[in-house]
Amino acid sequence: MAEGTVTQTYAVTGMTCEHCVRAVTEELSALPGVDEVRVDLAAGTATVTSTAPLSEASVRAAVDEAGYELAVGGA
């Protein structure tokens, strides 16, 4: 992890295929400050590396826009 970056993992419910992975990755990647997004379909998680901590509300909105839900309490 590069200096000055923050990595957070979120639990995402409803993902079932690679299309789901791409949709979630695209929406989370569009958030300001995001450098990298890794979605693990099997685990149902999205790990986001950004220049600063992301608000849960912004992550929830991005996941919702992709058509999925951020699990309560994160990963």
Backbone bond lengths (Angstrom), bond angles and torsions (degrees), N, CA, C in turn:
res aa  C-N    CA-C-N  psi(-1)  N-CA   C-N-CA  omega(-1)  CA-C   N-CA-C  phi
1 M - - - 1.461 - - 1.524 108.67 -
2 A 1.308 115.01 131.35 1.453 120.19 -179.20 1.527 110.11 -72.03
3 E 1.322 114.79 153.10 1.461 119.50 178.60 1.526 109.47 -63.25
4 G 1.325 116.12 138.46 1.454 120.39 179.03 1.514 114.17 83.99
5 T 1.340 116.73 13.13 1.460 118.35 177.27 1.525 110.25 -113.47
6 V 1.309 115.11 157.43 1.459 123.09 -179.77 1.525 107.18 -124.44
7 T 1.337 116.38 133.07 1.460 120.30 176.22 1.520 108.44 -116.89
8 Q 1.337 115.54 126.55 1.458 121.99 -179.89 1.526 108.33 -129.35
9 T 1.341 116.64 141.72 1.458 121.71 178.01 1.520 109.15 -114.07
10 Y 1.311 114.83 134.38 1.461 122.28 -177.63 1.523 109.61 -122.76
11 A 1.315 116.91 142.91 1.464 122.17 173.40 1.520 107.96 -86.89
12 V 1.339 115.96 129.14 1.457 122.01 -179.08 1.522 108.29 -120.94
13 T 1.316 116.71 127.26 1.457 119.93 -179.38 1.519 110.68 -102.56
14 G 1.332 115.41 148.09 1.460 121.88 175.84 1.508 115.63 100.60
15 M 1.330 118.72 -7.10 1.463 120.37 179.83 1.534 109.58 -77.68
16 T 1.352 116.17 131.81 1.465 119.89 -178.40 1.524 114.11 -131.19
17 C 1.344 118.20 -10.26 1.469 119.24 -174.29 1.529 110.63 -152.63
18 E 1.321 115.62 178.29 1.470 120.80 179.98 1.529 111.74 -65.82
19 H 1.319 117.86 -29.57 1.466 119.62 175.60 1.520 109.65 -61.27
20 C 1.341 115.90 -41.38 1.467 121.02 177.92 1.530 109.86 -59.44
21 V 1.314 115.92 -45.22 1.469 121.53 -179.92 1.528 110.07 -58.84
22 R 1.325 116.72 -47.03 1.471 120.56 -179.18 1.526 111.27 -63.44
23 A 1.342 117.07 -41.80 1.469 120.49 -178.58 1.528 110.80 -63.37
24 V 1.324 116.93 -46.51 1.461 121.01 -179.59 1.525 110.15 -65.71
25 T 1.333 116.38 -43.32 1.472 120.71 179.20 1.522 110.59 -59.74
26 E 1.321 117.07 -44.85 1.467 121.17 -178.28 1.530 111.29 -62.34
27 E 1.318 117.17 -46.53 1.471 120.17 -178.05 1.526 111.94 -67.47
28 L 1.333 117.12 -43.30 1.472 119.05 179.81 1.525 111.12 -68.35
29 S 1.330 117.27 -35.62 1.467 120.86 179.32 1.522 112.36 -64.27
30 A 1.330 116.72 -24.23 1.465 121.06 -178.91 1.531 112.98 -78.52
31 L 1.332 117.69 -12.04 1.471 119.78 179.46 1.529 110.18 -68.19
32 P 1.327 117.32 142.84 1.468 121.23 179.87 1.528 111.64 -59.27
33 G 1.328 116.10 132.82 1.455 121.65 175.41 1.521 115.18 88.02
34 V 1.331 117.77 -5.18 1.464 119.94 -178.21 1.524 109.93 -77.02
35 D 1.340 115.94 127.73 1.462 122.35 179.24 1.516 111.82 -99.51
36 E 1.341 116.98 -35.89 1.460 120.51 -174.56 1.528 109.49 -152.60
37 V 1.331 115.02 144.40 1.462 121.95 174.82 1.521 107.68 -131.51
38 R 1.340 116.04 128.45 1.467 121.34 175.17 1.520 107.37 -124.10
39 V 1.328 116.31 118.41 1.456 121.44 179.36 1.518 108.46 -105.72
40 D 1.327 115.99 128.69 1.467 122.71 177.56 1.521 107.27 -107.18
41 L 1.329 115.73 102.39 1.460 120.76 -176.10 1.522 111.45 -61.56
42 A 1.322 117.23 -44.99 1.465 121.27 -177.28 1.524 111.66 -62.13
43 A 1.330 116.49 -40.21 1.464 120.94 -178.46 1.531 112.09 -84.78
44 G 1.336 116.64 -17.93 1.461 119.90 -177.15 1.512 112.22 70.99
45 T 1.329 116.23 37.35 1.464 119.49 -178.64 1.526 111.43 -126.91
46 A 1.319 114.52 157.41 1.457 122.89 172.74 1.517 106.75 -128.68
47 T 1.323 116.35 123.42 1.458 121.78 178.33 1.523 107.55 -106.98
48 V 1.327 115.20 123.97 1.457 121.32 -174.43 1.522 109.13 -117.89
49 T 1.331 115.66 128.65 1.460 121.64 173.96 1.521 107.18 -107.92
50 S 1.339 115.35 126.76 1.459 120.13 -175.78 1.523 110.36 -140.65
51 T 1.317 115.16 168.76 1.461 120.55 -178.20 1.519 112.23 -76.96
52 A 1.335 116.95 -16.88 1.466 122.92 178.31 1.523 107.67 -152.78
53 P 1.330 117.41 159.50 1.461 119.06 178.21 1.534 111.17 -58.24
54 L 1.322 116.02 140.70 1.460 121.33 178.12 1.524 109.13 -94.57
55 S 1.310 116.22 145.44 1.461 118.56 176.58 1.526 108.65 -73.95
56 E 1.324 115.29 145.53 1.465 119.09 178.64 1.525 109.73 -60.12
57 A 1.320 117.24 -35.86 1.464 120.98 -179.33 1.527 111.54 -61.70
58 S 1.321 117.57 -41.56 1.468 119.62 -179.30 1.519 111.00 -70.07
59 V 1.336 117.26 -38.53 1.466 120.94 177.86 1.528 109.30 -66.60
60 R 1.322 116.29 -44.82 1.474 120.81 179.05 1.535 110.46 -59.11
61 A 1.326 117.05 -43.33 1.466 121.17 -179.70 1.530 111.05 -64.41
62 A 1.320 117.57 -40.54 1.468 120.98 179.70 1.525 110.98 -66.24
63 V 1.328 116.54 -43.48 1.465 120.75 179.24 1.530 109.58 -65.48
64 D 1.335 116.66 -39.81 1.461 121.38 178.03 1.528 110.25 -63.33
65 E 1.310 117.13 -41.45 1.464 121.79 179.10 1.532 110.65 -61.56
66 A 1.319 116.72 -33.01 1.469 121.43 177.82 1.528 111.78 -75.14
67 G 1.343 116.16 -14.08 1.454 120.23 177.93 1.516 114.88 101.51
68 Y 1.325 116.71 17.41 1.472 121.52 -177.32 1.513 109.02 -129.78
69 E 1.328 116.33 179.66 1.452 119.99 -177.54 1.520 110.77 -123.90
70 L 1.314 114.69 141.57 1.458 121.21 171.81 1.514 106.62 -80.72
71 A 1.324 117.32 124.07 1.456 120.46 -178.17 1.522 109.68 -66.24
72 V 1.305 116.71 145.82 1.448 122.25 179.01 1.524 108.90 -62.01
73 G 1.328 116.62 129.66 1.449 120.48 178.26 1.516 114.66 87.04
74 G 1.344 118.90 1.39 1.451 121.19 178.42 1.503 112.44 70.67
75 A 1.342 116.40 -157.51 1.477 120.55 -175.76 1.509 110.57 -94.41
